[in-house]
Amino acid sequence: MQLSTHQQAPNFIVKDVYGNIIRLEELRGKKVYPAFERNAGCPVCNLRVHTLLKNADSFSRNNIVVLLVYESTEQKMNEYLEGKKYPFHFIADPDNKLYKTYYVGQSVGKLLKSLFNGLWSKAMEGKKLFNKAISQDGHAATIPSEFMIDEQGKLSTVHYGNFIGDHLPVNILLK
């Protein structure tokens, strides 16, 4: 089963890697963008995060809270973040609890489809953006997914990726 637009977003309480407790119900009145990536060592996900960071001011101006969820451990996430503070919430979910809540899963077929949709070029570009090599953890076939939750707590955008690197354009997220 997958989630769909206009339904109430599944509620959650999580802690980000900075120690902040995030309660979805307390974010009412703001838009919330939970993006489920693969793992901290994924170069395609690294490329995506850099794209989002370039637009951090626009997310803030549009009252959008950005939650980046990874299958990595908190230790691996902190290795990736290198002790730097960023304007987004980075959430370690190595047990896939939040992934399961939002029906984000793995697909070998979509993983293979990635090979024909620019995976290598995105991976090479994202790999250059790492300050140091980071080993991957998590599931190799996890397919990133993105959601936008409106001010009333309903899903206004639901995007289950069709392949690794299938992300919504930032301008769509900022609408």
Steps between C-alpha positions, in 0.01 A plus 500: 500500500619852428382831635307743282437871484229662713521238773620584849876454526598217735603655829846441644738604772871474417833641612738654253876448517535837677282375788186697406170321557268540200129446555307527175185619678695793648593616150141582405486841338821427307567294193713194563714333235610150609746362245596136538846448360703180491804524727768750599753348259271514196655742249168559320340597832800722575441681170133548594585640844740750345225610260260547792762688704549747214132581545494507882404869512205437267377214719523727803323792325220264399460373858602144405662272757738258327545151648764283332455138603776243448532126562840569655588486867540822695875430515518469120289814459732697727799372302329635187409835659850541647372689805357784289159649572262523206161673462320168451418214735702185425332188638668162542253214455709181472206285614280645224218591740419828327558341159236238584260764632518679163517177295843579358659177389749319286470388141760308302309583181516874571865464598572347158287769331734755662781379276310635198404829664828674568609310811871496413528868411306605812711265713825643361380858553383424854819313584705812424297692763607276789781647711617145568399152392210361700402134487140417427265328742129432465332310218646523150154494339334773711330747268480861624155649555378851579192651657365846568273541798285813503429731792199287606702177510373357171717359223499750214775325303592132495790384285625143512809495278502286188879458522794619709540870428134556410435811710245777467634826358567754776269756339210255541582460869507875553152560351 
